[in-house]
């Protein structure tokens, strides 16, 4: 992975093992942001006259990135804003299945609306737990993160496809914030009906941008209540307020949406073949080293698939030692979460191991 220290200069001074907490700002995204604000400075509202066409292009690029269609791609300042708008489309009697300690932006938003909710346990038998809960409780909607933020446990995508085939009436909504950007993903071929994600982590797009992808069939089932001046404006919106019109009730910031577009361009330039290969090498190297040192929980050790980060055994004192030695990571749950992206190297993990 050549020239990444130039693209991500922070990696020259720190060992950044915290993409699961926050991605980095690249030179590519910085260049766009500086040029954008310089244009805004000298052009003012003349720049904003082109806002609609600009957002349309961002929407098209996001859709193409996930092998999808722009007509069913909505843009948002964050996953939480889009998800809360989506939840307003459901009847109060809708039955939800959640995971017991999933990301709060999912569970809190559903729980606060008083829906009928059941839970599946997150452990080494995650898929079996979900399947049994679906059989027993017959939920209308399954909401889950594709990769669990506390421990990196990743759902089996083939399981989700089979679950959808066996339960065609079950609506599967996934948060891909801890997933999108680590490998190529064909949304249309997945078992997921709705995928949302903030892009500040693995896509390194900065803050203030997110997106939702919808299978066309869900438009018949959903009618979000949001409306605003921007609801009927744009190439892919309609005067009678289609799905993305209602998901996007107001203005979108060209700076933040353009940052997402620039970040996607960098991923395409580097290529998923190189990105995924590097992440998988680091993930395997770390897993073997952590397992040998008894740093992983039993539920993680027993899983065949996993995300690009682990929560290893360690206390606050160890965490402070790592930070004092320029290793950036996060305290999560009962341990220290360390994550690996394509700009990381085996020497980064070796430094971590030496310090702990």
C-alpha positions as CSV (number, residue, x, y, z in Angstrom):
1,X,0.0,0.0,0.0
2,X,2.2,2.8,-1.3
3,X,2.1,6.4,-0.4
4,X,-0.5,5.9,2.4
5,X,1.5,7.8,4.9
6,X,1.3,10.8,2.6
7,X,-2.4,10.2,2.1
8,X,-3.0,9.8,5.9
9,X,-0.2,11.9,7.5
10,X,-1.3,11.0,11.0
11,X,0.0,7.5,10.5
12,X,3.6,8.9,10.3
13,X,3.3,10.0,14.0
14,X,0.9,7.6,15.6
15,X,-0.2,4.0,15.4
16,X,-3.9,4.5,14.6
17,X,-5.8,1.4,15.7
18,X,-9.1,3.3,16.2
19,X,-10.9,3.3,12.8
20,X,-13.8,1.5,14.6
21,X,-14.1,4.7,16.7
22,X,-13.2,7.3,14.0
23,X,-11.6,7.2,10.6
24,X,-8.9,9.5,9.4
25,X,-8.9,12.6,7.2
26,X,-7.1,11.9,3.9
27,X,-5.3,14.4,1.8
28,X,-7.8,13.6,-0.9
29,X,-10.7,14.7,1.2
30,X,-8.9,17.7,2.6
31,X,-8.1,18.9,-0.9
32,X,-11.8,18.8,-1.8
33,X,-12.8,20.5,1.4
34,X,-10.3,23.3,0.9
35,X,-11.3,23.9,-2.7
36,X,-15.0,23.8,-1.9
37,X,-14.8,26.4,0.8
38,X,-12.5,28.6,-1.3
39,X,-15.2,28.5,-4.0
40,X,-17.9,29.3,-1.4
41,X,-15.8,32.2,-0.2
42,X,-15.5,33.8,-3.6
43,X,-18.8,32.7,-5.2
44,X,-21.2,32.7,-2.3
45,X,-24.7,31.7,-3.4
46,X,-23.6,31.3,-7.0
47,X,-22.0,28.0,-5.8
48,X,-25.2,27.0,-4.1
49,X,-27.1,27.5,-7.3
50,X,-25.6,24.3,-8.5
51,X,-26.3,22.4,-5.2
52,X,-29.1,20.3,-6.7
53,X,-27.0,18.9,-9.5
54,X,-24.1,18.4,-7.1
55,X,-26.2,16.3,-4.7
56,X,-27.6,14.3,-7.6
57,X,-24.1,13.4,-8.6
58,X,-23.1,12.4,-5.0
59,X,-26.3,10.2,-4.9
60,X,-25.3,8.5,-8.1
61,X,-21.7,7.9,-6.9
62,X,-22.9,6.4,-3.6
63,X,-25.4,4.1,-5.5
64,X,-22.8,3.0,-8.0
65,X,-20.3,2.2,-5.2
66,X,-22.7,-0.3,-3.8
67,X,-24.0,-1.6,-7.2
68,X,-27.3,0.0,-6.5
69,X,-29.7,2.6,-8.1
70,X,-29.8,6.3,-7.1
71,X,-33.6,6.3,-7.1
72,X,-33.4,4.3,-3.9
73,X,-30.4,6.0,-2.3
74,X,-31.0,8.7,0.3
75,X,-28.3,11.0,1.8
76,X,-28.2,12.2,5.5
77,X,-26.0,14.0,8.0
78,X,-25.8,10.8,10.1
79,X,-27.1,7.3,10.4
80,X,-29.1,8.2,13.4
81,X,-31.0,11.0,11.6
82,X,-31.9,8.7,8.8
83,X,-32.8,5.8,11.0
84,X,-35.1,7.9,13.2
85,X,-36.8,9.3,10.1
86,X,-37.2,5.7,8.9
87,X,-38.8,4.5,12.2
88,X,-41.5,7.1,11.8
89,X,-42.8,5.1,8.8
90,X,-43.8,2.1,11.0
91,X,-47.1,1.4,12.6
92,X,-47.1,1.4,16.4
93,X,-48.0,-2.3,16.3
94,X,-45.0,-3.3,14.4
95,X,-43.0,-6.2,16.0
96,X,-39.2,-5.7,16.1
97,X,-36.4,-8.1,16.7
98,X,-33.2,-6.5,18.0
99,X,-29.8,-7.8,19.3
100,X,-29.4,-7.5,23.1
101,X,-26.5,-5.1,23.3
102,X,-26.4,-3.7,19.8
103,X,-25.3,-0.2,19.0
104,X,-27.4,2.3,21.0
105,X,-28.3,4.3,17.9
106,X,-30.3,1.3,16.8
107,X,-31.7,0.0,20.1
108,X,-32.5,3.2,21.8
109,X,-34.3,4.7,18.8
110,X,-36.6,1.6,18.5
111,X,-37.1,1.3,22.3
112,X,-38.2,4.9,22.8
113,X,-41.1,4.5,20.3
114,X,-42.8,1.8,22.3
115,X,-42.8,-1.0,19.7
116,X,-43.3,-4.6,20.6
117,X,-39.6,-5.7,20.9
118,X,-37.9,-9.0,21.4
119,X,-34.1,-9.6,21.6
120,X,-31.6,-12.1,20.3
121,X,-28.3,-12.7,22.2
122,X,-25.0,-11.7,20.7
123,X,-22.6,-14.6,21.3
124,X,-20.8,-17.3,19.3
125,X,-24.2,-18.7,18.2
126,X,-25.5,-15.3,16.9
127,X,-27.1,-16.6,13.8
128,X,-28.9,-19.5,15.6
129,X,-30.1,-17.1,18.2
130,X,-31.6,-14.8,15.5
131,X,-33.2,-17.7,13.6
132,X,-34.8,-19.2,16.8
133,X,-36.1,-15.7,17.8
134,X,-37.7,-15.2,14.3
135,X,-39.4,-18.6,14.5
136,X,-40.6,-18.0,18.0
137,X,-41.7,-14.3,17.9
138,X,-42.4,-13.8,14.2
139,X,-41.2,-10.2,14.1
140,X,-42.1,-7.9,11.2
141,X,-38.6,-6.2,11.3
142,X,-35.1,-7.3,12.2
143,X,-32.7,-4.4,13.0
144,X,-29.0,-5.1,13.6
145,X,-25.5,-3.9,13.0
146,X,-23.5,-6.0,10.5
147,X,-20.5,-5.8,12.8
148,X,-20.9,-5.4,16.6
149,X,-19.2,-2.4,17.9
150,X,-18.3,-3.9,21.3
151,X,-16.4,-7.0,20.1
152,X,-16.2,-7.1,16.3
153,X,-18.6,-10.1,15.9
154,X,-19.8,-10.0,12.3
155,X,-23.1,-11.5,11.0
156,X,-22.9,-14.1,8.4
157,X,-24.2,-12.5,5.2
158,X,-25.2,-15.9,3.7
159,X,-27.3,-16.5,6.8
160,X,-29.1,-13.2,6.2
161,X,-29.8,-14.2,2.6
162,X,-31.2,-17.5,3.7
163,X,-33.2,-15.9,6.5
164,X,-34.8,-13.5,4.0
165,X,-35.6,-16.4,1.6
166,X,-37.2,-18.4,4.4
167,X,-39.1,-15.3,5.7
168,X,-39.9,-13.1,2.7
169,X,-42.2,-10.9,4.8
170,X,-39.4,-10.1,7.3
171,X,-37.9,-6.6,6.7
172,X,-34.2,-6.7,7.4
173,X,-32.6,-3.3,8.3
174,X,-28.9,-3.2,8.8
175,X,-26.4,-0.6,10.1
176,X,-23.3,-0.9,8.1
177,X,-21.3,1.9,9.8
178,X,-18.7,-0.6,11.1
179,X,-18.6,-2.4,7.8
180,X,-18.8,-0.3,4.6
181,X,-15.4,0.4,3.3
182,X,-13.6,-2.9,4.2
183,X,-14.7,-4.9,1.1
184,X,-16.8,-4.6,-2.0
185,X,-20.5,-4.9,-1.3
186,X,-23.3,-5.6,-3.7
187,X,-26.4,-4.4,-2.0
188,X,-28.8,-5.8,-4.6
189,X,-27.5,-9.3,-4.1
190,X,-27.6,-9.2,-0.3
191,X,-30.4,-10.4,1.9
192,X,-30.8,-6.9,3.4
193,X,-33.8,-4.7,2.6
194,X,-32.5,-1.4,4.0
195,X,-28.8,-0.6,4.7
196,X,-27.8,2.6,6.4
197,X,-24.4,3.9,7.4
198,X,-22.4,6.9,8.6
199,X,-19.3,7.3,6.6
200,X,-16.8,8.7,9.1
201,X,-15.3,5.3,10.0
202,X,-14.1,2.8,7.4
203,X,-14.8,5.1,4.5
204,X,-12.7,7.9,6.0
205,X,-15.2,10.5,4.7
206,X,-15.3,12.8,7.8
207,X,-18.3,13.7,9.8
208,X,-21.7,14.9,8.7
209,X,-22.4,12.4,5.9
210,X,-24.4,9.1,5.8
211,X,-26.6,7.3,3.4
212,X,-29.4,4.7,3.2
213,X,-30.0,2.1,0.5
214,X,-33.4,0.6,-0.1
215,X,-34.6,-2.4,-2.1
216,X,-37.4,-1.1,-4.4
217,X,-40.0,-3.4,-2.9
218,X,-39.9,-1.6,0.5
219,X,-41.4,1.6,-0.9
220,X,-44.8,-0.1,-0.9
221,X,-44.5,-0.8,2.8
222,X,-43.0,2.5,4.1
223,X,-44.2,6.1,4.1
224,X,-41.9,8.2,6.3
225,X,-43.7,11.3,7.6
226,X,-40.9,13.8,7.1
227,X,-41.4,16.6,4.6
228,X,-39.6,19.9,4.0
229,X,-38.7,22.4,1.3
230,X,-36.1,20.0,-0.2
231,X,-38.5,17.0,-0.3
232,X,-39.5,17.6,-4.0
233,X,-36.2,19.0,-5.3
234,X,-33.8,16.9,-7.2
235,X,-33.5,14.6,-10.2
236,X,-34.6,11.5,-8.3
237,X,-37.4,13.0,-6.2
238,X,-41.0,13.4,-7.1
239,X,-43.8,16.0,-6.6
240,X,-45.9,13.4,-4.8
241,X,-43.0,12.7,-2.4
242,X,-41.5,9.3,-3.1
243,X,-39.5,7.4,-0.5
244,X,-36.2,9.3,-0.7
245,X,-38.2,12.6,-0.8
246,X,-39.6,11.7,2.6
247,X,-36.3,10.5,3.9
248,X,-34.6,13.8,3.0
249,X,-36.9,16.6,4.1
250,X,-34.3,19.4,4.0
251,X,-31.1,20.8,2.6
252,X,-27.9,18.7,2.4
253,X,-24.5,20.3,3.0
254,X,-22.4,20.2,-0.2
255,X,-19.2,20.3,1.9
256,X,-20.0,17.1,3.8
257,X,-21.7,15.3,0.9
258,X,-18.8,16.2,-1.3
259,X,-16.4,14.8,1.3
260,X,-18.2,11.5,1.0
261,X,-17.9,11.6,-2.7
262,X,-14.2,12.3,-2.5
263,X,-13.7,9.5,0.0
264,X,-15.4,7.0,-2.3
265,X,-13.2,8.2,-5.1
266,X,-10.1,7.4,-3.0
267,X,-11.4,3.9,-2.2
268,X,-11.9,3.2,-5.9
269,X,-8.4,4.6,-6.8
270,X,-6.8,2.2,-4.2
271,X,-9.1,-0.6,-5.1
272,X,-11.0,-3.1,-2.9
273,X,-8.6,-5.9,-3.9
274,X,-5.7,-4.2,-2.1
275,X,-7.9,-2.8,0.7
276,X,-9.6,-6.1,1.6
277,X,-6.4,-8.2,1.2
278,X,-4.5,-5.9,3.6
279,X,-7.3,-5.9,6.2
280,X,-7.6,-9.6,6.1
281,X,-3.9,-10.2,6.5
282,X,-3.8,-7.8,9.5
283,X,-6.9,-9.4,11.0
284,X,-5.5,-12.9,10.8
285,X,-2.1,-11.8,12.2
286,X,-3.8,-10.0,15.1
287,X,-6.2,-12.9,15.8
288,X,-3.4,-15.5,16.1
289,X,-1.3,-13.2,18.3
290,X,-4.2,-12.3,20.6
291,X,-5.4,-15.9,20.9
292,X,-1.9,-17.0,21.7
293,X,-1.7,-14.5,24.5
294,X,-5.2,-15.3,25.8
295,X,-6.5,-11.7,25.1
296,X,-9.8,-12.7,23.4
297,X,-13.2,-13.7,24.8
298,X,-14.4,-17.3,24.3
299,X,-17.3,-16.1,22.1
300,X,-14.9,-14.4,19.7
301,X,-12.5,-17.4,19.6
302,X,-15.3,-19.7,18.6
303,X,-16.5,-17.6,15.7
304,X,-15.5,-18.4,12.1
305,X,-16.1,-14.9,10.7
306,X,-15.2,-11.6,12.4
307,X,-14.9,-7.9,11.7
308,X,-11.7,-5.9,11.3
309,X,-11.3,-5.1,15.0
310,X,-11.1,-6.9,18.4
311,X,-11.7,-6.0,22.0
312,X,-8.7,-7.4,23.9
313,X,-8.4,-7.9,27.6
314,X,-7.0,-4.8,29.3
315,X,-7.7,-2.2,31.9
316,X,-7.6,1.6,31.9
317,X,-4.0,1.6,33.1
318,X,-3.0,-0.4,30.0
319,X,-5.1,1.8,27.8
320,X,-3.3,4.9,29.2
321,X,0.0,3.3,28.6
322,X,-0.8,2.7,24.9
323,X,-2.0,6.3,24.5
324,X,1.2,7.6,26.1
325,X,3.1,5.7,23.5
326,X,1.2,7.1,20.6
327,X,-1.0,4.0,20.0
328,X,-4.6,5.3,19.4
329,X,-7.4,2.9,20.4
330,X,-10.6,2.8,22.5
331,X,-11.9,1.6,25.8
332,X,-15.0,-0.4,25.0
333,X,-17.0,-2.7,27.3
334,X,-14.6,-4.7,29.5
335,X,-11.5,-4.2,27.4
336,X,-9.5,-2.3,24.8
337,X,-10.8,-2.1,21.2
338,X,-8.2,-2.1,18.5
339,X,-9.0,-1.9,14.8
340,X,-7.1,-2.4,11.6
341,X,-7.5,-0.6,8.3
342,X,-5.6,-0.7,5.0
343,X,-3.2,2.0,6.1
344,X,-2.1,-0.1,9.1
345,X,0.8,-2.6,9.0
346,X,2.0,-5.6,10.9
347,X,4.6,-3.4,12.7
348,X,1.6,-1.4,14.2
349,X,0.3,-4.6,15.8
350,X,3.8,-5.7,16.9
351,X,4.2,-2.3,18.7
352,X,0.8,-2.9,20.4
353,X,1.8,-6.4,21.5
354,X,5.2,-5.2,22.8
355,X,3.5,-2.5,25.0
356,X,0.9,-4.9,26.5
